[in-house]
Amino acid sequence: MQVRCPRCVRFVEWEGNPWRPFCSERCKLVDLGTWVDEEYKIPGEKSSEEDQKQADAVQLGNEDN
């Protein structure tokens, strides 16, 4: 089955493709960089500063802080 690379829109085989859904490691890394640079965003409600502090404490295993 062939699918389009979400980055460059070239057709690429799905089966046996180590970078799927991308056509190459380059497209995969370019897409990752776009996420890291926060150019892609997932819609949602903004959290308050207190919510963020609580989430950080849970990640660190310090739920009492």
Contacts in CASP RR format, 6 or more apart in sequence:
PFRMAT RR
TARGET T0000
AUTHOR 0000-0000-0000
METHOD contacts of the structure
MODEL  1
MQVRCPRCVRFVEWEGNPWRPFCSERCKLVDLGTWVDEEYKIPGEKSSEE
DQKQADAVQLGNEDN
1 13 0 8 1.000
1 14 0 8 1.000
1 15 0 8 1.000
2 11 0 8 1.000
2 12 0 8 1.000
2 13 0 8 1.000
2 14 0 8 1.000
3 11 0 8 1.000
3 12 0 8 1.000
3 14 0 8 1.000
3 20 0 8 1.000
3 21 0 8 1.000
4 10 0 8 1.000
4 11 0 8 1.000
4 12 0 8 1.000
5 11 0 8 1.000
5 12 0 8 1.000
5 21 0 8 1.000
5 22 0 8 1.000
5 23 0 8 1.000
5 24 0 8 1.000
5 27 0 8 1.000
6 21 0 8 1.000
6 22 0 8 1.000
6 27 0 8 1.000
6 31 0 8 1.000
7 22 0 8 1.000
7 23 0 8 1.000
7 27 0 8 1.000
7 28 0 8 1.000
7 30 0 8 1.000
7 31 0 8 1.000
8 23 0 8 1.000
8 27 0 8 1.000
10 23 0 8 1.000
12 20 0 8 1.000
12 21 0 8 1.000
12 22 0 8 1.000
12 23 0 8 1.000
14 20 0 8 1.000
14 21 0 8 1.000
17 23 0 8 1.000
19 25 0 8 1.000
19 27 0 8 1.000
19 28 0 8 1.000
22 28 0 8 1.000
22 31 0 8 1.000
34 40 0 8 1.000
47 55 0 8 1.000
53 65 0 8 1.000
57 63 0 8 1.000
57 64 0 8 1.000
57 65 0 8 1.000
END
